Amino acid sequence: MSKAEKFAFLHHPLVLGSFRNWVRLLQCCGGIDRPYWGRALLITAGSFFTIPLRWYERARFQKKLDALQLKEPPVFIIGHWRSGTTYLHNLMCQDAALDSVKTFQTVASEFSIVGGKWLKPLFASFAPEHRFMDNVRLSLDGPQEEEHSVANMCLYSFYHHMYFPRRARFLFERYALFQGVSSAEIERWKTIYQQVLKIATLKAGGKRLLIKNPSLTGRIRAVLELYPDAKFIYIYRNPYEVFLSTRHFYQKAYQNLGLQAISPEENEANILAFYPLLLHQYAADKALIPPGNLAEVRYETLIAQPLDTVQAVYRQLGLSGYAAAEPRFRAYIAAQKTYQKNRFVISPADIERVQQHWGFALKEGDYSLPEGAR
């Protein structure tokens, strides 16, 4: 057994998260099923015993963070989950002029500054080498979704569905779309979200942030209220591929992180319902983005012509530095040629469901069933 497997209990995103947030999650989502009591106990212990670290970081750095201002508005990569956001994020992060929220910050959200020197090396010794849902490599110093930090600090994240899947619909409507959420809750989310990005900016030495977060696809209005001149890159992919990959992701997430059981039927119904809700919200809100601040990318084009696609994004958004970053882009693209993507078998029933529920996206993107899809 490897060290990562031996210490797998420490891989849960909430283990080093806020104890107060954990208690609130139990009150909001509750209903931990018996097979997961041990997992819940470890989360309780980990979040409780790291309280002094959160207090110390807050006392030492909060004034500095409050005074910190982002020099340039972030660049946000959005789009439905499993649409290629990770590949585009990792590729563009090769640009040395950009930086991102790092994995360690999302693990130790409220003490990543003080814990960076001693806790990060310790944690790295038993951290997993790859993401549980695919073969993408993980590094505590690698780019990561800041949404995991938000989820570690407060209730206002759809990602809590990975732990409480029976509350997925409630969490999606409220915290992926901000429907039925009070203005006070949104303001609280803004405060926490700014805190996350300020910590990342401080650790990045003031560099411009490149953020990847599918959840923001349905929260463009709130993001623009924080960063009116933010840049957005929306990536979309063949809906058949998205469906298969999302179903696999949810199954793996619930298996590795869940505290509740959910039937395959309910899980699939959620996936089919969430996709159109998210994309319709994006379609309604993208007009709010100022001209010149939105680029839309087709995943299949990105994979076939990565350099041309990234160069077009830089040009459309008025981003500088492509020429300087191009050698690093080329090196990353070359290194990814050996990457083995998950491959799935698509059944006639799957095809029918996607056509019935996501037919609008098939039509808009002029997508058909991938040849030899599996």
C-alpha positions in Angstrom: 0.0 0.0 0.0 1.4 3.4 -1.0 1.6 6.3 1.5 -1.1 8.1 -0.4 -3.4 5.1 -0.1 -2.5 4.7 3.6 -3.4 8.3 4.4 -6.4 8.5 2.0 -8.6 9.7 4.9 -6.7 13.0 4.7 -7.7 13.6 1.1 -11.2 14.8 1.9 -11.5 18.5 1.1 -13.2 19.3 4.4 -10.6 17.7 6.7 -8.6 21.0 7.0 -11.5 23.2 6.4 -13.4 25.5 8.7 -14.9 23.8 11.8 -17.7 26.4 11.9 -18.5 25.7 8.3 -18.6 22.0 9.0 -21.1 22.5 11.8 -23.2 24.6 9.6 -23.1 22.1 6.8 -24.3 19.4 9.1 -27.2 21.6 10.1 -28.0 22.5 6.5 -27.5 19.2 4.8 -27.3 16.7 7.6 -28.3 13.1 7.3 -24.9 11.4 7.3 -25.4 7.7 6.4 -24.0 5.1 8.7 -21.3 3.8 6.4 -19.8 7.3 6.4 -19.7 8.1 10.1 -16.0 7.4 10.2 -15.3 9.8 7.4 -17.4 12.5 9.2 -15.5 11.9 12.4 -12.2 12.5 10.7 -13.5 15.7 9.2 -14.7 16.8 12.6 -11.3 16.1 14.2 -9.3 17.7 11.4 -11.3 20.9 11.2 -11.4 21.3 15.0 -7.7 20.7 15.7 -6.7 23.2 13.0 -8.7 26.1 14.6 -5.5 27.7 16.1 -3.9 27.9 12.7 -6.8 29.8 11.3 -6.8 32.1 14.2 -3.1 32.7 13.9 -3.2 33.4 10.2 -6.2 35.8 10.6 -4.4 37.7 13.4 -1.2 38.0 11.4 -2.3 38.7 7.9 -5.9 40.0 7.8 -5.0 43.7 7.9 -2.6 43.1 5.0 -5.2 41.2 3.0 -7.9 43.9 3.7 -5.6 46.6 2.3 -4.5 44.5 -0.8 -6.0 45.5 -4.1 -5.8 43.4 -7.3 -3.8 45.4 -9.9 -5.7 43.8 -12.8 -9.1 42.1 -12.9 -8.9 38.3 -13.1 -9.4 36.2 -16.2 -12.1 33.6 -15.6 -12.4 30.3 -17.4 -16.0 29.1 -17.2 -18.2 26.5 -18.8 -20.0 23.3 -17.7 -18.0 20.8 -15.7 -16.1 18.3 -17.9 -16.0 20.6 -20.9 -12.2 21.1 -21.0 -11.8 23.9 -18.4 -8.9 22.1 -16.7 -6.9 21.6 -19.8 -7.4 25.2 -20.9 -6.5 26.4 -17.4 -3.3 24.3 -17.1 -2.3 25.4 -20.6 -2.8 29.1 -20.0 -1.1 28.9 -16.6 2.2 28.3 -18.5 2.2 32.0 -19.1 4.5 33.3 -16.4 2.7 36.6 -16.3 -0.4 34.9 -14.9 -0.9 32.9 -11.7 -3.7 31.0 -10.0 -5.1 29.7 -6.8 -3.0 26.7 -5.9 -4.1 23.3 -4.7 -2.6 23.8 -1.3 -4.6 26.9 -0.7 -7.8 25.0 -1.5 -6.8 22.3 1.0 -5.8 24.7 3.8 -8.0 27.6 2.8 -7.6 29.7 5.9 -4.0 28.9 6.9 -2.2 28.3 3.6 0.1 31.3 4.2 1.4 30.3 7.6 1.2 26.6 6.7 3.0 26.8 3.4 6.5 26.3 4.8 6.0 23.3 7.0 2.5 21.9 6.5 2.6 21.8 2.7 5.7 19.6 2.5 4.2 17.2 5.1 0.9 17.0 3.3 2.7 16.6 -0.1 4.3 13.4 1.1 1.0 11.5 1.2 -1.1 13.5 -1.3 -2.5 11.7 -4.3 -0.6 12.0 -7.5 -3.7 12.1 -9.7 -7.3 13.3 -9.5 -9.7 10.6 -8.5 -12.0 11.1 -11.6 -9.4 11.1 -14.3 -5.7 10.8 -15.0 -4.8 14.5 -14.5 -1.8 14.9 -12.3 -2.1 16.7 -9.0 0.4 19.0 -7.3 0.0 21.1 -4.2 1.7 23.9 -6.2 -0.4 23.4 -9.3 -3.4 25.5 -10.4 -6.7 24.5 -8.8 -10.3 25.7 -8.7 -10.8 28.4 -6.1 -14.3 27.1 -5.5 -12.8 24.4 -3.3 -11.5 27.2 -1.0 -15.0 28.8 -0.9 -16.5 25.5 0.0 -14.0 25.0 2.8 -14.9 28.4 4.2 -18.7 28.8 3.9 -22.0 27.2 2.9 -22.2 29.1 -0.4 -20.9 26.5 -2.8 -22.5 23.9 -5.0 -19.5 21.7 -4.4 -21.0 20.6 -1.1 -23.1 18.2 -3.2 -20.1 16.0 -3.5 -20.5 15.3 0.2 -24.3 15.6 0.5 -25.6 14.3 -2.9 -29.2 14.1 -1.7 -29.1 17.9 -1.3 -27.6 18.4 -4.8 -30.7 20.2 -6.3 -31.0 22.5 -3.4 -27.3 23.4 -3.5 -27.3 23.8 -7.3 -30.2 26.2 -7.4 -28.9 28.3 -4.5 -25.2 28.3 -5.0 -24.5 27.6 -8.6 -27.3 29.9 -9.8 -27.9 32.1 -6.7 -31.7 31.5 -7.0 -33.6 32.0 -3.7 -30.5 33.5 -2.0 -30.8 36.6 0.0 -28.8 39.7 -0.8 -27.1 39.4 2.5 -25.9 35.9 1.6 -24.6 37.1 -1.7 -22.7 39.9 0.0 -21.2 37.4 2.4 -20.2 35.2 -0.6 -18.5 38.3 -2.2 -16.5 38.9 1.0 -15.3 35.3 1.2 -14.6 35.2 -2.5 -12.5 38.3 -2.4 -10.6 36.9 0.5 -9.7 33.8 -1.5 -8.5 35.8 -4.4 -6.5 38.2 -2.2 -4.7 35.3 -0.6 -3.8 33.9 -4.0 -2.7 37.3 -5.2 -0.5 37.8 -2.1 1.1 34.4 -2.6 1.5 35.2 -6.3 3.4 38.4 -5.7 0.6 40.5 -7.3 0.4 38.7 -10.6 -2.9 38.7 -12.5 -5.0 35.7 -11.6 -6.3 33.1 -14.1 -9.3 31.5 -12.5 -11.0 28.3 -13.5 -14.4 27.7 -12.0 -17.4 26.2 -13.8 -19.7 27.3 -10.9 -19.2 30.9 -12.0 -20.9 30.1 -15.3 -24.2 30.8 -13.5 -23.0 33.7 -11.4 -21.7 36.1 -13.9 -23.7 39.0 -12.5 -22.2 38.6 -9.0 -18.7 38.3 -10.5 -19.1 41.5 -12.5 -20.3 43.3 -9.4 -16.9 42.5 -7.9 -14.7 42.8 -11.0 -16.6 44.9 -13.6 -13.7 44.6 -16.1 -13.1 40.9 -15.6 -12.2 38.8 -18.7 -14.2 35.6 -19.4 -13.3 32.5 -21.4 -16.3 30.2 -22.0 -15.5 26.7 -23.2 -18.1 24.2 -24.5 -17.9 20.6 -25.6 -20.0 17.9 -27.3 -22.9 17.3 -24.9 -22.7 13.5 -25.4 -19.1 13.6 -24.1 -20.0 16.0 -21.3 -22.9 13.7 -20.1 -20.7 10.6 -19.9 -17.8 12.4 -18.2 -20.0 14.2 -15.7 -21.8 11.0 -14.7 -18.5 9.3 -14.2 -17.2 12.3 -12.2 -20.3 12.4 -9.9 -20.0 8.6 -9.3 -16.4 8.9 -8.4 -16.9 12.0 -6.2 -19.7 10.4 -4.2 -17.7 7.2 -3.8 -14.5 9.1 -2.6 -16.0 12.0 -0.7 -19.7 11.4 0.0 -21.4 11.3 3.3 -24.7 10.2 1.9 -25.9 7.6 -0.6 -27.8 8.5 -3.7 -29.4 6.3 -6.3 -28.0 6.2 -9.8 -31.4 7.3 -11.1 -31.5 10.4 -8.9 -27.9 11.2 -9.8 -28.6 11.0 -13.5 -31.8 13.0 -13.2 -29.8 15.8 -11.5 -27.1 15.8 -14.2 -29.7 16.0 -17.0 -31.5 18.9 -15.1 -28.4 21.0 -14.1 -26.8 21.3 -17.6 -29.6 23.2 -19.3 -30.2 25.4 -16.2 -26.5 26.4 -16.2 -26.2 27.0 -19.9 -29.5 29.0 -20.1 -28.3 31.1 -17.2 -25.1 31.8 -19.0 -26.9 32.7 -22.2 -29.1 35.1 -20.3 -26.2 36.8 -18.5 -23.3 36.9 -21.0 -24.7 40.2 -22.5 -23.7 41.8 -19.2 -20.0 41.2 -20.0 -18.5 44.4 -21.5 -17.5 44.1 -25.2 -14.1 42.7 -25.7 -14.1 40.8 -22.4 -15.6 37.5 -23.5 -14.1 34.7 -25.7 -15.9 31.5 -26.5 -13.9 28.4 -27.2 -15.0 25.1 -28.7 -13.2 22.2 -26.9 -12.7 20.2 -30.0 -11.0 23.1 -31.7 -8.8 23.7 -28.7 -7.7 20.1 -28.8 -7.1 20.1 -32.5 -5.4 23.5 -32.7 -4.3 24.5 -29.1 -1.8 27.2 -30.0 -4.0 28.9 -32.6 -7.0 28.8 -30.2 -5.0 30.3 -27.2 -3.5 33.0 -29.5 -7.1 33.9 -30.6 -8.2 34.1 -27.0 -5.3 36.5 -26.2 -6.2 38.6 -29.2 -9.9 38.7 -28.5 -9.5 39.6 -24.8 -6.6 42.1 -25.4 -4.2 40.0 -23.2 -0.5 40.7 -23.7 2.3 38.3 -23.4 1.4 35.5 -25.9 4.7 35.6 -27.8 6.7 35.4 -24.6 4.6 32.5 -23.3 4.4 30.5 -26.6 7.5 28.3 -26.0 6.0 27.2 -22.6 2.7 26.6 -24.3 4.4 24.4 -26.9 6.2 22.4 -24.2 3.0 21.8 -22.2 1.1 20.7 -25.3 3.9 18.3 -26.3 4.0 16.9 -22.8 0.3 16.2 -22.9 0.4 14.0 -26.0 0.9 10.8 -23.8 -2.1 11.7 -21.6 -4.8 9.0 -21.7 -8.3 10.4 -21.3 -11.1 8.3 -19.9 -13.1 6.5 -22.5 -16.8 5.6 -22.0 -19.3 3.4 -23.7 -22.5 5.3 -24.7 -25.7 3.3 -24.7 -28.8 3.9 -26.8 -30.6 5.0 -23.6 -27.8 7.5 -23.0 -28.2 8.9 -26.5 -31.9 9.2 -26.1 -31.6 11.0 -22.8 -29.1 13.5 -24.1 -31.1 14.2 -27.2 -34.3 14.7 -25.1 -32.8 17.0 -22.4 -29.9 18.6 -24.1 -31.0 18.8 -27.7 -30.8 22.6 -27.7 -27.0 22.3 -27.1 -26.6 19.7 -29.8 -28.3 22.0 -32.2 -26.5 25.2 -31.2 -23.1 23.6 -31.3 -23.9 21.5 -34.5 -22.9 18.4 -32.6 -23.5 14.8 -33.5 -22.7 11.5 -31.9 -18.9 11.2 -31.9 -17.8 8.6 -34.3 -17.1 5.3 -32.5 -18.2 7.0 -29.2 -17.2 5.0 -26.2 
